């Protein structure tokens, strides 16, 4: 069961890492383009907004999927019946 939690953590981490890399590359190339042609700032900014939003959405999507996996794992864990004392739950599990 512990490996599943590691998998969920890796999925979230790699998804956000990819989104961060994408945003970094996009912003770096846009800054490079503005440095070469300062008059093209408005068009570069306009062109950069849509891909930046899509990459950011991918990061959010990865986090949401990882949280869904985490909640599904937590539902799979056995829990004590409502109102039962912890020692009664351990005795019932034998």
C-alpha positions as CSV (number, residue, x, y, z in Angstrom):
1,X,0.0,0.0,0.0
2,X,2.9,2.3,0.7
3,X,4.1,2.1,-2.9
4,X,0.8,3.4,-4.1
5,X,1.3,6.6,-2.1
6,X,4.8,7.0,-3.6
7,X,3.3,6.6,-7.0
8,X,0.7,9.3,-6.4
9,X,3.4,11.6,-5.1
10,X,5.6,10.9,-8.2
11,X,2.6,11.5,-10.5
12,X,1.9,14.9,-9.0
13,X,5.6,15.8,-8.8
14,X,6.3,14.9,-12.4
15,X,3.2,16.6,-13.7
16,X,4.0,19.9,-12.0
17,X,7.7,19.6,-13.0
18,X,6.7,19.3,-16.6
19,X,4.4,22.3,-16.3
20,X,7.1,24.3,-14.6
21,X,9.6,23.4,-17.3
22,X,7.1,24.4,-20.0
23,X,6.4,27.8,-18.5
24,X,10.1,28.4,-18.0
25,X,11.0,27.6,-21.6
26,X,8.0,29.6,-22.9
27,X,8.9,32.7,-20.9
28,X,12.6,32.4,-21.7
29,X,12.0,32.2,-25.4
30,X,9.6,35.1,-25.2
31,X,12.1,37.2,-23.3
32,X,14.8,36.3,-25.9
33,X,12.5,37.3,-28.7
34,X,11.7,40.7,-27.0
35,X,15.5,41.2,-26.5
36,X,16.1,40.8,-30.2
37,X,13.1,42.8,-31.4
38,X,11.7,45.1,-28.7
39,X,9.0,46.4,-31.0
40,X,7.5,42.9,-31.2
41,X,6.6,42.8,-27.5
42,X,2.8,43.1,-27.9
43,X,2.6,40.4,-30.5
44,X,4.9,38.0,-28.6
45,X,2.9,38.6,-25.4
46,X,-0.4,37.9,-27.1
47,X,1.0,34.7,-28.7
48,X,2.5,33.6,-25.4
49,X,-0.7,33.8,-23.3
50,X,-2.6,30.9,-24.8
51,X,0.2,28.3,-24.5
52,X,1.1,29.5,-21.0
53,X,-2.5,29.0,-19.9
54,X,-2.6,25.5,-21.5
55,X,0.7,24.5,-19.8
56,X,-0.6,25.9,-16.4
57,X,-3.8,23.9,-16.9
58,X,-1.8,20.8,-17.4
59,X,-0.1,21.3,-14.0
60,X,-3.4,21.8,-12.3
61,X,-4.8,18.7,-14.0
62,X,-1.9,16.6,-12.8
63,X,-2.5,17.8,-9.2
64,X,-6.2,17.0,-9.4
65,X,-5.6,13.5,-10.8
66,X,-3.0,12.9,-8.0
67,X,-5.5,14.1,-5.4
68,X,-8.2,11.8,-6.8
69,X,-5.8,8.9,-6.6
70,X,-4.9,9.8,-3.0
71,X,-8.6,10.0,-2.0
72,X,-9.3,6.7,-3.7
73,X,-6.4,5.1,-1.8
74,X,-7.7,6.4,1.5
75,X,-11.2,5.0,0.8
76,X,-9.6,1.6,0.3
77,X,-8.1,1.6,3.8
78,X,-10.1,-0.3,6.5
79,X,-11.6,2.0,9.1
80,X,-13.2,1.4,12.5
81,X,-17.0,1.2,12.6
82,X,-18.7,4.4,13.9
83,X,-18.7,4.6,17.7
84,X,-16.4,1.6,18.2
85,X,-13.5,2.0,20.6
86,X,-10.0,1.3,19.1
87,X,-9.5,-1.8,21.2
88,X,-12.8,-3.3,20.0
89,X,-11.8,-2.7,16.4
90,X,-8.4,-4.5,16.9
91,X,-10.2,-7.4,18.6
92,X,-12.7,-7.7,15.7
93,X,-9.8,-7.7,13.1
94,X,-8.3,-10.9,14.5
